[in-house]
């Protein structure tokens, strides 16, 4: 879906590195590298690092209110909500929201549902 890729690129340009640094998978990789005496980012690729952006873009582009996620991805949902709120605060004056929602209160809360594995 082109909208997901486009939104992921846009979010990647406005998301602070610190937001992605807090992802559990990234922090675990850094800790493993430090413990092994390697550069903290050794072997960390943009697929791992940027996955929360892609997930956020997927959720936001589809404008969904319920997202089935496993327990290991609940943090990515939290990051998606944070990115949506940040985007709304920053760009509210120049864009409108979908489905007739008022952007005055920011995006609606997402409901996580645990997916069966």
Backbone as JSON, one array per atom type, in Angstrom:
{
  "sequence": "XXXXXXXXXXXXXXXXXXXXXXXXXXXXXXXXXXXXXXXXXXXXXXXXXXXXXXXXXXXXXXXXXXXXXXXXXXXXXXXXXXXXXXXXXXXXXXXXXXXXXXXXXXXXXXXXXXXXX",
  "N": [[0.85, -1.17, 0.0], [0.87, 2.03, -1.04], [0.42, 4.35, 0.55], [1.18, 3.66, 3.14], [3.97, 3.3, 2.96], [4.67, 5.88, 2.17], [3.8, 7.41, 4.36], [5.39, 6.28, 6.35], [7.92, 7.15, 5.5], [7.56, 9.9, 5.8], [7.07, 10.08, 8.59], [9.53, 9.14, 9.45], [11.11, 11.3, 8.88], [10.35, 13.21, 10.7], [10.5, 12.19, 13.22], [12.11, 12.01, 16.3], [15.31, 10.67, 17.08], [15.62, 9.69, 19.66], [13.11, 8.71, 20.34], [12.92, 6.3, 18.94], [15.09, 5.03, 20.04], [14.19, 4.02, 22.42], [12.89, 1.64, 21.98], [12.31, -1.76, 22.79], [13.54, -3.96, 21.39], [15.68, -2.74, 20.08], [17.11, -1.69, 22.28], [17.81, -4.08, 23.56], [19.51, -5.24, 21.69], [21.6, -3.37, 21.66], [22.5, -3.59, 24.34], [23.4, -6.23, 24.33], [25.51, -6.02, 22.5], [27.22, -4.2, 23.83], [27.86, -5.7, 26.11], [29.36, -7.65, 24.89], [31.54, -6.27, 24.14], [31.5, -4.89, 21.76], [30.88, -2.31, 19.27], [28.12, -0.31, 20.19], [26.01, -0.18, 18.28], [26.54, -2.25, 16.56], [25.68, -4.41, 13.99], [23.05, -3.58, 14.03], [20.39, -2.91, 12.04], [18.48, -0.81, 9.79], [15.99, -1.92, 9.46], [15.38, -3.2, 11.89], [15.68, -1.03, 13.63], [13.96, 0.96, 12.59], [11.47, -0.24, 12.56], [9.31, 0.35, 14.41], [8.41, 2.78, 13.31], [7.39, 1.99, 10.81], [5.32, 0.31, 11.63], [3.72, 2.18, 12.98], [3.03, 3.84, 10.82], [1.54, 2.06, 9.3], [-0.66, 1.58, 10.99], [-1.7, 4.2, 11.27], [-2.15, 5.03, 8.61], [-4.17, 3.33, 7.85], [-6.09, 4.18, 9.52], [-7.24, 3.05, 11.88], [-9.04, 1.89, 14.77], [-8.67, -0.25, 16.4], [-6.11, -2.51, 17.06], [-4.64, -5.51, 16.41], [-2.2, -6.94, 18.3], [0.73, -8.71, 19.38], [2.06, -9.45, 22.64], [4.71, -8.73, 22.58], [4.78, -6.59, 20.89], [3.4, -4.51, 21.95], [4.64, -2.23, 22.95], [5.4, -0.98, 20.58], [2.95, -0.14, 19.66], [2.37, 1.78, 21.57], [4.37, 3.62, 20.9], [3.47, 4.3, 18.36], [1.09, 5.66, 18.98], [2.17, 7.8, 20.41], [3.65, 9.02, 18.33], [1.57, 9.75, 16.61], [0.22, 11.65, 18.16], [2.27, 13.55, 18.47], [2.63, 14.29, 15.79], [0.1, 15.38, 15.24], [0.07, 17.57, 17.03], [2.15, 19.09, 15.95], [1.52, 19.52, 13.21], [-1.16, 20.21, 13.1], [-2.2, 22.84, 12.48], [-1.99, 22.91, 9.7], [-3.15, 20.73, 8.49], [-5.92, 18.44, 8.13], [-8.12, 16.15, 9.9], [-9.16, 12.72, 9.45], [-12.31, 11.08, 8.78], [-13.98, 12.99, 9.85], [-13.21, 13.72, 12.4], [-12.36, 15.93, 15.03], [-9.34, 17.66, 15.22], [-8.62, 18.92, 17.48], [-8.4, 17.64, 19.93], [-6.45, 15.85, 19.43], [-5.37, 12.65, 18.04], [-7.62, 9.8, 18.18], [-7.69, 7.44, 20.93], [-5.96, 4.33, 20.58], [-7.02, 0.97, 20.65], [-5.6, -1.82, 21.94], [-5.47, -5.2, 21.03], [-4.79, -8.42, 22.03], [-3.13, -10.58, 19.96], [-3.52, -13.94, 18.95], [-0.94, -16.35, 19.01]],
  "CA": [[0.0, 0.0, 0.0], [1.77, 3.19, -1.13], [0.21, 5.31, 1.63], [1.94, 3.23, 4.31], [5.38, 3.63, 2.7], [4.8, 7.34, 2.16], [3.66, 7.9, 5.74], [6.59, 5.84, 7.08], [8.99, 8.07, 5.12], [7.26, 11.19, 6.44], [7.31, 9.94, 10.03], [10.97, 9.02, 9.63], [11.71, 12.62, 8.77], [9.94, 14.09, 11.8], [10.61, 11.48, 14.5], [13.4, 12.14, 16.95], [16.04, 9.42, 17.28], [15.37, 9.23, 21.02], [11.86, 7.93, 20.38], [13.22, 4.95, 18.47], [16.08, 4.44, 20.94], [13.54, 3.39, 23.58], [12.28, 0.36, 21.59], [12.91, -2.88, 23.5], [14.41, -4.76, 20.53], [16.9, -1.97, 19.86], [17.85, -1.63, 23.54], [18.36, -5.41, 23.82], [20.65, -5.42, 20.78], [22.68, -2.51, 22.16], [23.01, -4.18, 25.57], [24.16, -7.42, 23.93], [26.76, -5.57, 21.88], [28.07, -3.61, 24.87], [28.34, -6.81, 26.93], [30.35, -8.39, 24.1], [32.66, -5.37, 23.84], [31.38, -4.36, 20.4], [30.21, -1.02, 19.1], [26.72, -0.5, 20.59], [25.1, -0.37, 17.15], [27.02, -3.33, 15.68], [24.65, -5.31, 13.48], [21.7, -2.99, 14.08], [20.03, -2.36, 10.73], [17.32, 0.09, 9.82], [14.77, -2.72, 9.6], [15.14, -3.34, 13.33], [15.58, 0.29, 14.27], [12.84, 1.73, 12.08], [10.2, -0.99, 12.53], [8.2, 1.06, 15.05], [7.89, 3.78, 12.37], [6.58, 1.29, 9.82], [4.09, -0.13, 12.29], [2.9, 3.38, 13.2], [2.49, 4.27, 9.53], [0.51, 1.09, 8.92], [-1.84, 1.84, 11.82], [-2.24, 5.53, 11.0], [-2.65, 5.11, 7.24], [-5.43, 2.6, 7.77], [-7.02, 4.91, 10.38], [-7.95, 2.04, 12.64], [-9.23, 2.13, 16.2], [-8.29, -1.47, 17.1], [-4.92, -3.08, 16.44], [-4.26, -6.78, 17.03], [-0.75, -7.05, 18.49], [1.23, -9.62, 20.39], [2.61, -8.76, 23.8], [6.03, -8.2, 22.24], [4.65, -5.39, 20.07], [2.59, -3.51, 22.64], [5.4, -0.99, 23.03], [5.33, -0.33, 19.27], [1.66, 0.54, 19.62], [2.54, 3.0, 22.38], [5.17, 4.55, 20.1], [2.59, 4.78, 17.29], [0.2, 6.65, 19.57], [3.0, 8.98, 20.68], [3.96, 9.68, 17.05], [0.35, 10.36, 16.11], [-0.02, 12.86, 18.96], [3.3, 14.51, 18.12], [2.33, 14.78, 14.45], [-1.08, 16.24, 15.34], [0.46, 18.83, 17.67], [3.04, 19.86, 15.08], [0.95, 19.86, 11.91], [-2.6, 20.5, 13.2], [-2.62, 24.05, 11.77], [-1.92, 22.82, 8.24], [-3.82, 19.54, 7.93], [-7.17, 18.08, 8.8], [-8.18, 14.75, 10.27], [-10.09, 11.92, 8.66], [-13.58, 10.64, 9.36], [-14.66, 14.09, 10.5], [-12.78, 13.95, 13.78], [-11.72, 17.19, 15.31], [-7.95, 17.46, 15.63], [-8.36, 19.71, 18.68], [-8.02, 16.78, 21.04], [-5.46, 14.88, 18.95], [-5.96, 11.43, 17.5], [-8.33, 9.0, 19.16], [-6.85, 6.39, 21.51], [-6.03, 3.02, 19.94], [-7.28, -0.13, 21.55], [-4.78, -2.98, 21.6], [-6.05, -6.5, 21.33], [-3.7, -9.38, 21.96], [-3.31, -11.56, 18.89], [-3.07, -15.3, 19.26], [0.29, -16.72, 18.29]],
  "C": [[0.91, 1.24, 0.0], [1.62, 4.18, 0.02], [1.02, 4.95, 2.87], [3.41, 3.6, 4.13], [5.59, 5.14, 2.73], [4.72, 7.91, 3.57], [4.87, 7.48, 6.57], [7.76, 6.76, 6.76], [8.79, 9.43, 5.79], [7.55, 11.13, 7.94], [8.8, 9.83, 10.33], [11.69, 10.35, 9.58], [11.35, 13.55, 9.92], [10.05, 13.44, 13.17], [12.02, 11.62, 15.06], [14.01, 10.76, 17.2], [15.76, 8.84, 18.67], [14.1, 8.4, 21.16], [12.13, 6.49, 19.99], [14.25, 4.26, 19.36], [15.43, 3.7, 22.1], [12.89, 2.04, 23.24], [13.04, -0.8, 22.24], [13.89, -3.67, 22.64], [15.73, -4.04, 20.28], [17.74, -1.95, 21.14], [18.48, -2.98, 23.87], [19.58, -5.66, 22.94], [21.85, -4.6, 21.24], [23.31, -3.12, 23.41], [23.86, -5.41, 25.28], [25.51, -7.04, 23.33], [27.73, -5.0, 22.92], [28.68, -4.72, 25.73], [29.43, -7.61, 26.21], [31.54, -7.52, 23.7], [32.65, -4.82, 22.42], [30.81, -2.95, 20.42], [28.73, -1.22, 19.44], [25.77, -0.78, 19.43], [25.57, -1.44, 16.17], [25.86, -4.24, 15.27], [23.23, -4.78, 13.54], [21.41, -2.39, 12.72], [18.78, -1.5, 10.84], [16.0, -0.66, 9.88], [14.39, -2.88, 11.06], [14.85, -1.98, 13.95], [14.31, 1.03, 13.86], [11.5, 1.01, 12.08], [9.07, -0.28, 13.25], [7.59, 2.15, 14.15], [6.97, 3.13, 11.34], [5.26, 0.83, 10.42], [3.16, 1.06, 12.54], [2.26, 3.84, 11.9], [1.37, 3.35, 9.09], [-0.77, 1.35, 9.69], [-2.51, 3.16, 11.42], [-2.81, 5.65, 9.59], [-3.99, 4.41, 7.09], [-6.5, 3.19, 8.69], [-7.88, 3.96, 11.2], [-8.05, 2.41, 14.11], [-8.84, 0.91, 17.02], [-7.16, -2.13, 16.33], [-4.57, -4.38, 17.14], [-2.74, -6.88, 17.1], [-0.44, -8.11, 19.52], [1.83, -8.8, 21.52], [3.96, -8.11, 23.48], [5.96, -6.93, 21.4], [3.8, -4.3, 20.72], [3.33, -2.17, 22.73], [5.38, -0.25, 21.69], [4.01, 0.4, 19.11], [1.72, 1.83, 20.42], [3.33, 4.05, 21.6], [4.31, 5.13, 18.98], [1.65, 5.87, 17.8], [0.97, 7.94, 19.85], [3.31, 9.75, 19.4], [2.74, 10.38, 16.48], [0.06, 11.67, 16.86], [1.01, 13.94, 18.61], [3.01, 15.13, 16.75], [1.15, 15.74, 14.49], [-0.75, 17.59, 15.97], [1.27, 19.72, 16.72], [2.33, 20.37, 13.83], [-0.54, 20.17, 11.92], [-3.0, 21.75, 12.42], [-2.67, 23.9, 10.25], [-2.58, 21.58, 7.66], [-5.09, 19.25, 8.72], [-7.15, 16.59, 9.1], [-9.21, 14.04, 9.42], [-11.35, 11.6, 9.45], [-14.26, 11.73, 10.18], [-14.27, 14.34, 11.94], [-12.16, 15.32, 13.91], [-10.3, 16.92, 15.76], [-7.64, 18.2, 16.93], [-7.9, 18.84, 19.85], [-6.96, 15.77, 20.64], [-6.15, 13.64, 18.44], [-6.68, 10.63, 18.59], [-7.41, 7.94, 19.75], [-7.03, 5.1, 20.73], [-6.31, 1.98, 21.01], [-6.44, -1.31, 21.08], [-5.58, -4.24, 21.91], [-4.95, -7.52, 21.11], [-4.04, -10.43, 20.91], [-2.83, -12.91, 19.36], [-1.85, -15.62, 18.44], [0.16, -18.1, 17.77]]
}
